[in-house]
Amino acid sequence: MALIGSRRSGMTLFSDPSCPQSHRTRIVLAEKDITVEVINIDPNNKPEDLADLNPYNSAPTLVDRDLVLYDARVIMEYLDERFPHPPLMAVDPVSRARLRLALYHIERDWYNLLPDLAATGDKKSMAAQQVLRESLISTVELFKAKPFFLSDEFSLVDCTIAPILWRLSSFGIELSPDARSILRYADRLFARPSFRESLSEQELEIQP
């Protein structure tokens, strides 16, 4: 077990210490300095009480008193609304909609590749590597436009992109020099104290 943040909440997070879905929820918790008890689970030997709380027996699962949430984006948006400072979504509805659409694309186009990326060495993994590499390169101009993704301020979208970029080397993906703007963006995210605080021991081993 571990703790994140110093702002008391009485929350518990069941977290897979190597999973990007869990990682992005931990980034939000650290960014908002929310104290949460993090229970690191073994995905191959999950605790019995997780299945009692979550019918999908999956991580991340957040327990906040009588409330149980078990989808990463639902958890992230709940945290952003329950702890509004600092805000991690735009205030105006048009900008919020754009960020939500970006989240949809990232989850659909990048996060859906994670099962195949994890199976390193086979044809599915190599195909997924190619798809992710090409998809990232196709978004270079978006990374150039603003300090953060589609925004001047750090947002839930950045919380979602950061775990993917942190794992690129472990996925066997190296970006070309044409992607310098993505690498500079990644450096800005990785330098945030909240990002460093969010890392599990397993994630720390990905990059020294």
N, C-alpha and C positions, 0 to 999 in steps of 0.2 A: 504494500500500500504506500501511497505517496500523497502529498498535499500540493495544491497549486494555489497561489495568491494569498492575500491577507485579509480580504473583505469577507467576513464571516457569512456563511449561507446555510450550512447544515445539509449540503447536497452530497450525493455520492455518484460517481461516474464509473461504470463498468467499461473498461477500456482495453482494447487489444493494443499492446505496446508497439506493434509493428505495422498496424493498419492505418492507411491514410484517412479513412473515414473517422476513426477515433482521433487521429492526430489533429484533424481540422477542428474538432470540437475542443480539444485541449488548447489550441491556439486562441480560440475565442475566450475561454476561461482565463487564460493567462493575460490576454490583452485587457480584460476587464478587471483583473486582479481579484477574481472570485475564489474564495477558499472552498475547495471541494476535495473530498476524500476520493482518491483515484484507486480503484481496485483493478490492478492489471491481471487480465485473464489469459489463460493458455487456450487458444482457439481449439485445440485438440482435446482439452480436458476442462470444459467450462464448469463453473460452480453451479450447484443445483439451484440456488436461489435466483440465478439469472433466468432460468427457464420459467420459474414461478412468476417473475416480474414481466417478462417479455415473451410473448407467444412465439416469436421468431428466434429466440435464444441467441440474439446477436449483439455485437458491440458496434458502436457505443450505445449504452443505455444510461440515461440520467434519471436519478431518483431525487425528487425535491418534495419532501414530506409525503403527501398522498398522491402526488403526480408522478407518473412514470412515462418517460419519452424514449423512443428507440429508433428514430431516424435522424441521421446526422444533421440534415438541413433543418428539420423541425426543432431539434435541440438548439442549434445555432441561432435561429430566429427567435426562439423563446428566450434565450439568454440575452439577446440584444434588446428585447422589449422589457424584460424583467429588470435588467441592469442597464439603463439607457446611456450611461456615461462610461467611456466614450462611445458615441454612436458608431455602429458598424454598417449602417445602411443610410442612403441618402434620405433627406427629409421630404423632398418633393416627389409626388407620385410618378412623374415621368422618369426621373433618374432611378427611382427604386425599381420601376418596371424594367429598365434597361439592365440593371445589375442582376435582377432575378432571371432575366433571359440569359445573361452571361452564365449564371450558375447552372441553368438548365443545360446549356451547350457543353459546359465543362464536365458536368456529371455524365451526360450522355456520350460525349465524344472521347473523354479522357478516363473518367473513373470506370466506365464500363469495360475498359481494356485491362483493368488491374488483374482479374483472374488469369488472363492469358500471359500478362507480363511476369506474373509470379512463377509461371512454369518455365523457368529459364532453360534455353537450349533446344527446345523443340520448334516445329514449324509454326505453331500458333504463336509462340512467344516472339519469334523473329518477325512474323507478320505484324503483331501488335506493336513491336518496337518501331517498325517502319511507319505504321499509321500514326503513332504518337509523335514521332520525329517530324513527319511532314505536316501534321496538324499544328504543331508548335511553330514551325517555320512560317506557316501560312498566316499566323497571327502577329508576326513581328511588328507590323506597323501599329497595331493596337498597344503593344508594350512601349512604343516610342512616344505615344501621344501624351501621356500624363505620368506623374510619378508613380501612381498605382494603377491597377487595371481599370480603365474607363473612369478614373476618378482622381481627384487631387488628394483625397483622404483614403487611408487604409480601410478596407471593407471586408465583408464576409466573402467576397469573391477572392480577395488576396489570401484569406485564411484557407480557402479551398485550393487555390493554385499552389501555395507554398509546399504542401506535402508531396505533390507530384514532382516539382522541380528538385526538392531535396533528395528524391530517390532516383533521379535520372541515371546516375552512374551505376546504381544497383540494378537498374533495368537494362543496362548495357547500351545506354543512349548517350551519345556525345553530339553536342550541337556544333554546327559549323560556325566559322567566323562571322557569317552573315547574321547570326542570331545574337550579336553582342548586346543588343538592347534587352533581350530576355535575360542574359547572364547578369547584366547590371541591375535589372529589376530583381532578380533572385538574390543578389548580394544585399540589396536594400532590405528585403524581407528577412533574410537570415541574420542580419545585424540587429534586428529589433530584440530588445530584452525579452519581450513576451514570447518570441519564437524560441529563443534559447531555453526559456523556462518550460516550454511545452514539450520538449524532447524527452522521450523515454531513453533508458540506457541502450536499448536496441537501436533506436534511431540515431543516437549519438555516434554509434559505431559506423554508420553509413558514410559519414564524412568526419575526418579527424578534426 
